[in-house]
Amino acid sequence: MQSRRRWENSLEDGPSARALRKIVGNYLSEEHRGRRGSGCLVASLSCDIARQSPAVRRAFTVEIEGIFELLAPLMPGRTNSQRSAAATAAFEATSDLLP
């Protein structure tokens, strides 16, 4: 996913509050929201994934899990489990903001 690659580039200097601000800023930017054809695949495809083959659903799940793993070190929490839960919640919340 294009967003994930961009996010990975934001983390070149390691996890930080600055990296998180950059990721969120890019994800919620007017430019990203306005590109329906190349914006967020999760927001665009999530409703259709359930009707796809098991192989497609698994590939989608693997990609989403990778996004959560990427975001987790940037999240507050004392344990990996807490940070993972925060990453999931943050991603779901921002995905709901996009048209």
C-alpha positions in Angstrom: 0.0 0.0 0.0 1.3 3.4 -0.9 0.4 4.9 2.5 2.3 2.3 4.3 5.4 2.9 2.2 5.1 6.6 3.0 4.7 5.9 6.7 7.8 3.6 6.6 9.7 6.6 5.2 8.5 8.7 8.1 10.1 6.2 10.5 13.6 6.3 8.9 14.9 8.1 12.1 13.0 5.7 14.4 9.7 5.9 16.2 9.0 9.4 17.6 6.1 11.8 18.2 7.3 13.7 15.1 7.0 10.6 13.0 3.5 10.0 14.3 2.5 13.6 13.6 3.8 13.3 10.0 2.0 10.0 9.4 -1.3 11.3 10.8 -0.9 14.6 8.9 -0.3 12.9 5.6 -3.1 10.4 6.1 -5.7 13.1 7.0 -4.4 15.7 4.5 -6.9 17.2 2.0 -4.7 15.8 -0.8 -4.9 12.3 0.5 -8.6 12.5 1.2 -9.3 14.0 -2.2 -7.7 11.3 -4.2 -10.4 8.7 -4.3 -8.6 6.5 -6.8 -5.3 6.4 -4.9 -6.3 7.3 -1.4 -6.9 4.9 1.5 -7.5 1.4 0.3 -8.8 0.3 3.6 -11.6 3.0 3.5 -12.3 2.1 -0.1 -12.3 -1.7 0.1 -13.1 -2.7 3.6 -16.8 -3.3 2.9 -16.0 -5.5 -0.2 -13.3 -7.6 1.4 -15.8 -9.8 3.2 -17.2 -11.0 -0.1 -13.8 -11.9 -1.5 -12.0 -15.3 -1.6 -10.1 -16.5 1.4 -6.8 -15.7 -0.3 -7.8 -12.1 -0.9 -9.1 -11.7 2.6 -5.9 -13.1 4.0 -3.7 -10.8 1.9 -5.7 -7.8 3.1 -5.5 -9.0 6.7 -1.7 -9.4 6.5 -1.4 -5.9 5.1 -3.6 -4.4 7.8 -1.6 -6.3 10.5 1.6 -4.8 9.0 0.1 -1.3 9.4 -0.7 -2.0 13.0 2.8 -3.3 13.6 4.2 -0.2 12.0 2.1 2.1 14.1 2.4 0.3 17.5 5.8 1.6 18.5 4.5 5.2 18.0 1.6 4.7 20.4 1.4 5.3 24.1 1.3 2.4 26.5 3.6 0.4 28.8 3.3 -2.9 27.0 3.4 -4.1 23.5 -0.2 -5.2 23.9 -1.3 -1.8 25.0 0.5 -0.1 22.1 -0.9 -2.6 19.6 -4.4 -1.9 20.9 -3.8 1.8 20.6 -2.5 1.5 17.1 -5.6 -0.5 16.1 -8.0 2.0 17.6 -6.1 5.0 16.1 -6.2 3.5 12.6 -9.8 2.6 12.8 -10.7 6.0 14.1 -8.9 7.9 11.3 -10.2 5.5 8.7 -13.7 6.5 9.7 -12.9 10.1 9.1 -12.2 9.6 5.4 -15.1 9.7 2.8 
